[in-house]
Amino acid sequence: MAGHASKQIDVKTLWGGKTSPFSTSYGKLMMWFFLVSDALTFGGLLIGYGMTRHAVDTAWPIGEETFNSLPFLGHGYPLIYVALMTFILIISSVTMVLAVEAGHRMDKKGVVKWMIATIIGGFFFVGSQAWEWSHFIHGSEFGKIELADGSQAIVKGHYGEVENFTILEAGHHHSKGDVVKAGSHGMTQEDLDHDYRHAIAEGHVEGDKIFLHDGSVGKVAKKKNEHMELIVKSDGSEYKIGDKIEDHEKAATMYSKATTSGIKDNVIFGANLEQNEYGPQQYGQFFFFITGFHGFHVFSGVIINILILLGAMRGVYHKRGHYEMIEKTGLYWHFVDLVWVFVFTFFYLV
């Protein structure tokens, strides 16, 4: 029976140092070693996240409740924007494949074209992640409230905008009788709502009175909140995790008592490393670290892609007779995309 005899390669040729024993360049081999070590790092972080989530007693945040906003359109679009971010990043991986393919054909113009498309996708993702962070830190319109029985609940509904503050007692910047509203004193509607939310968080709202940062006291005129619903996220003496107060009038009354009690931290807006509107403190810490670590990888990849693009435009790789640098950069970019699929699944879907 005929067979093919394998070619024997002597040890000196295999390990002499001039060629790779794995029929690949040392550059690509070292890139694979780096990616494996980086994969272990991300794997450890995601395993730690999963174990922490399993260990906590309070309700873990739900992705579609936490990330439900679109730029310029407001709330009510669960996971739409993060899905768009993910789609753009995946498309940038496709354009990187096309850049590598063009490099194999020694097509300089094709490499440049597809690298530019990849860089645009990377910038879109980094900018979108910065917006997501800003939204996550800023928090929802209602915040998380502590109810009278000690339980904590998140709030759903349509937020009524603050119309104005009528100054009852003068401070450093406002005189008695001033009406602080959008368009006056350089204030925007966003500024009014922000000042009101900040005052609530600090316990500076009592009834319809607000104690402003300049020492003045104002009366709040605010539109009514609509379609309100409370969802309990931590146990109290009366309400338990998962309970819902769906009656608008009852929910509105309970929310009003919490926000106008004058108690600091009775309402929590957004998330930082110390407190978290959306759920346990560990959730915010893992979110910032893991998504930030991934975002750093994407940003680094964009910078590397720009440098490689400049080299391709100058004809550096064409003169070398190969575009292996594009291929090595592509390996890193595909890894970044793949990691995001896991991060997206852990934080937004599961």
N, C-alpha and C positions, 0 to 999 in steps of 0.2 A: 504494500500500500504506500503510494507516494505521499510525501509530506514536504513541508517547507522547513528547512533547517534554520533555526534562529541564528542571527549574526552575533558572534561573541565579541564583546568589546573589552579590551584589557583594562586593568585597574588604573593605569596611568592616564589613559584617555578619559575614563569615567570621572576621576577625581583630580585631574591635573590642574583644574582651576581656570582653564581657558574657555571651556564650554560647559553648559548646564547638563548635568546627568539626566534631567527630566525633559530634555528637548524643548526647553523654553528659556527665555532670557532671565538672567538673575534679577533684572528690574521687576519683571512681572512676578517672579517667584517671591521676592521680598514684599511686593504689594499684597500678595495672597497671605503671607505670614502676618502682616499688619492687620489685614481685614479679619482674619481668624481671631486675633487677640482682641480687636475692637468688638467683634461679635460676642465674645465671652463677657466683655465689660457690660454691654447692653443687656445681655442675657441675665447677668447677675442683678442688674438694676430692676429689670422687669419681674424677676423671681421675687426679689425683696418687696416690690410693690404688691405682688399677688399675695404673699404671706401676710403682709400688713393688713391688706384688705380683708383677708380671712379672719384675722385676729381681733379686729375692732368690733365693738358691740353696737355702735350707732349705725344708722343707715348710710350706706355708701352713695355718693352722688350718682345720678343717672345722666348720661351724656346728653340726651335730647332735652333734658331740663336745664342743664348748665350752659350748653352751647347752642343757643337758639336765636342768634342775632345775625343780621346781614348789614354791612356798611351802608349807611344812608337810609336804610329801610326799617331799622329798629328790630324789635323782638317778634317772635312768632314763626321763626323759620328753623326748626330743630335740625342741627347737623348739616344744613345746606352749605354753609360757607366752608366748613372743614372738609366736606366731601369735594367741593370745588378745588380747595388747596391740594388734596390728595390726587385728584384727577390731573391737575397741572403738573405735579411732580412726576407722576407716572408717564405723562406725555413727554416730559423733558428727558426721561430715561430712553424713550423711543428715539428722540432726536439725537441722543448720544450714540445709540446703535447706528443710526444713519451716518453720523460723523465718522465712526470707526470704519464702517463699510466703505465710505468715500476714501478714507485713508488707505485701505487695502488696494483700491483702484488707482492710487496716486492722484486723486482728484482734489487738488488744492482748493478750488472754489467751493466744491461740495463740503469739504471739511470746515471751511470758514463759515459757510451758510448755516450748517447744522449746529456748529458750536455756538454761534450767536443765538440761535433759537433755544439751545439748552441753557445758556446764561440768563436769558429773559425769563424762562420758566423758574430758574433758581431764585432770581430776584423777586419774582411774584410770590413764591412760597415764603421766603424770609420775611418780606413785608407783611404778608398775611398772618404769619405766626406772631409778628410784633403786634398786629392789631388784635389777635386773639388774646395775647397776654394782657394788653391794655384793657380789653373787655373783662377778662377774668379778674384782674386786680380791681377794676372799678366796681364791678358787681352789677346785680340786677337793679331795677328801679325800686323794688320793694325791700330787698334785703331779707335776712333771716331774723325772725323775732322770737323772743322768749315769752311764752304764755304765762298766765297767772299760776298755773300748776307746776311750773318749772320745766315743762316740755319746750322743745324748740320746733319751729315750723317754717317752711319756705312758703312764699306767697305767689299765687298766680292771679292774673287779671289785667285790666287795662288801667294804667296809671294816669291819674288826673294831674295835669301840670300845675305848678305853682304860678299864680297870676301876679302876686305882688306882696311886698312887706310894707305895711304902713307904720312908720316910726312913731312909737308912743313916748319913748324916752331917748334923748339925744346921746350920741356917743362921739368918738373922735372924728368920724367921717360923715355921719348922718345927723341931720337936725330933726327936731320934733316936727311932725307933720309931713316929712318927706315920704314919697311913695316910691319904693324901690321896685322897678319892674324892668322887663326886657326892653332895651332901648334907652334906658336912663342910667346915669352914672357909669356908663360904659358896660352895662350888664347885658348878657345874652340870656336866652331861656335856659341854656345849659348851665350858665353860672348860677341862676336862681335855684334850679333843681339841685345843683351840687351843694350850694350853701345850706339848703334845707336838709339834705341828706346828711351832711357833715354835722349840722347842729343836732339832728336826731341821734346820731351815733355817739356824740359827746354828752348827750343828756341835756341839751340846751333848748329843748322844745317842751313847753308845759301848756297843755290845752291848745289854745290858738295863738299863744305867745312864743316868739323866738328870740333868743338872746344871741345877738350877732357878735362877731369877733372883735368889733371896734368898741364894744361896751354898750351899744344901743340896744333897745328893746323894741321889737316890732310885732304887729299883729299880722298873722298869716292869712292871706286869701288864696285858696287853692280849690281847683276843680275836684269834684268827687271821683273817687276811684270806682271802677265799674267791673262787674263780673268777677268778683274776688272769690278766691278759694285758698284754704290753708291745707298744707300737707305736712303732717308731723314727721320729723326726722330724728328726734330723740325722745325718750320716754319721760313722762312726768307722772304726777300722782293720778291724773284723770285721763290724759291722752297718751296713747302708745304709738310706737313707730308704725307708720302706714295709715294711721287714722286720717280722715279727710273731713274738713268742715266746708261743705259745698254750698251751704246757704249763704248767699251774698251778704245779707244784712248782718247775720251773726259774725261772719268772717270780717266784715268791714269794722264792726264794733270792736272785736278783739284786736284787730290790727291797730285801730286808732288808740286804744288804751296802751298798747305796747309802745307806740311811737311818740305819744305825747305824755309819757309818764315822768319825763325828766331824769330818767335813770341811765347812766352811761353804760354803753355796751349792751343795752337791752335789745338793740337792733344792730346787726352786723351787716355791713355792706362790703362785698367783694372778698378778696383773699390776699393774705400775705403769709409770711413764715410763722406768724403767731396766732392768727385767727382766720376762720374760713367760713364764709357764708354758705358754701355749698355742702359742707359735710365735715368730717373729722379733720383736724389740723394736719395729719400726715398726708392727706390727699393733696393739699396744696403744696406741701413740701416736695412730694414725689413729682407732681405735675411740673413745678418750676424746674426741678433738677433734670428730669429725663427729657422733657420737651426742649429745655434750654440746651442741654448737652447735644441733642440731635440738631437743634437749630444752629449751634456752633459748627457742627459737621457740615451742614448744608452751606453755611456762609463761607467756610473754609474751601468747600468744593467750588463755589462760585468764583472765589479769588483764584484758585488754581486753574479753573477753566479759562478765566480771563488771560492769565499768563501764558497758557498753552495756545490760546487763540492768537495772541500777539506773535508768538513764535511761528505759528502756521502762516499768518499773514506776511511775515517777513521771509518766508520760504526756508526757514531753518530745517524743518523736517524733510522737505522736498529735496534739499541738497544732501541730506543724509541717505536718501534713497528709501526711507521707510517712515511711517507715522506711528511707531510703537508708543510714543508718549501719549497719543490720543487714546490708544487702547488701555494703557495703564490708568490714565485719568478716568476712563470709562468704567473700569472695574470699581474704582472708589465711588463714582456717582451711582452706579447700580446698587452698591451696598447701602448707600445712604437712603435710596428709595425703598429698598427691601426692609430696612430697619423701621422706616416710617409706617409701613404696613402693619408691623407688630405693635408699634406705639399707638397708632390709630385704633387698632382693635382693642388693646388693653384699656385705653383711657376714654374712648368715645363710644364703643359698641358693646363691650361686655359689662 
